[in-house]
Amino acid sequence: MARQWCEGHSTPVLCVGITGSPEGLLASGSEEGEVTLWTQEGNIFWHLHLPGEDDVTNAVFSPVAPGLLYVSHGKTISVLDPRNLKGAVEEFCGAGEEEINGLAVNETGSALALADDSGVVRVLELPAGKISRTFRRHTNICSSVAFRPHRPNNLISAGLDMQVMLWGLQKTRPLWTLNLQEVNEKGGQQKDRQLFNPPLAHCVSVATCGNILACAAEDGHVHLLRIGNGSKLEQQGALKGHSQGVSQAHFLRFLPHPYWLATGGNDGMVALWDLSQHPVVAPEGKAKPEAPAAHCRRPWGKGKNKPHPQKNSKTNLVKEGTVGKGDDEETEEGGDSEDFVGRECSSLNPTAGAEGFNPGPRLSFSHGNKVNWVCPALLKGEPSLVVADQSSSLTVYSLAGL
């Protein structure tokens, strides 16, 4: 049964975040700079209108100080504290080079990562907000970032250049890069479908184990990745349950196992997946077909709505980061550095399905409107999904039957 949380916003809600504490608050951000804090019963705790009226694109609580809330609006990140209701306690002005699309805080609370419209991935030291790293490998808008649990110095980024990248914060280049367009071609997707529904990456999420990634894409697929020893990309698969682009993918952290995934899309559908038997998650004993040798292809260039080919540029299915000066001893994860150099793209095993795994979602329903955000939440002990759409209200769906 769905419940509506109303009157917290006057403009469409763009993002939702929740604290990690059992009795914690929820935060939502909307167009024109509105931020609202909610109790778990759906009552408004605090409403704030940020200066400048830029859209609030992310709301992320600190995992170590649940009272601290980081919200992005325009190029700025504001730090809010519910114990101080007068306004932002601090602002990191100019944190992004262009409008910020994604925020993530690592599990130690020591680093805040952002993704922006220029394609930049930037890491800020906390609590000071000093810029410690700037990565410039995306060739189009960077839409999402996520830290790996148990590895606070590993960061995932994804963007509208159809690239997913794994970064080690001590290095200046990605440990690897996966081109989703090349993945689709190896999987036999028709080129005309790719032309109208390219796999632009909108949202990336990491399961609590730290090794399973989900990436929501414009081609209607949720791409799944498994990271192995030495931070190598070991296996790739995909879920198909949306008829239009998938805007959201988030792992749930409060169900019996960590491989429940919630997704939402432009088709107005919300789906819940049990991935515990998916071959990317549980590959033991499953046949893993050999991937064909990757070939080079021009990546799409800069452009927010329509991609344009770039000349004299080539991209492989998986591009390994090369080891530079000072990185020739060990990787962060303890593997030999040569593992990251010259490994053939064919070592990645794409997987579409496996015996015993139902490829469809465990639960799906029509929300009735294009989904802007899906936030898994444990509300007063009840597993729930909080959905934001083109309206100014939030919708809460109970998962108590699972």
Secondary structure, 3 states (H helix, E strand, C coil): CEEEECCCCCCCEEEEEECCCCCCCEEEEEHHHEEEEECCCCCEEEEEECCCCCCEEEEEECCCCCCCEEEEECCEEEEEECCECCCCCEEECCCCCCCEEEEEECCCCCEEEEEECCCCEEEEECCCCEEEEEECCCCCCEEEEEEECCEEEEEEEEECCCEEEEEECCCCCCCEEEEHHHHHHHCCCCHHHHHHCCCCEEEEEECCCCCEEEEEECCCEEEEEEECHHHCEEEEEEEECCCCCEEEEEECCCCCCCCEEEEEECCCEEEEEECCCCCCCCCCCCCCCCCCCCCCECCECCCCCCCCECCCCCECCEEECCCCCCCCCECCCCCEHHHHCCCCHHHCEEECCCCCCCCCCCEEEECCCCEEEEEEEEECCEEEEEEEECCCCEEEEECCCC
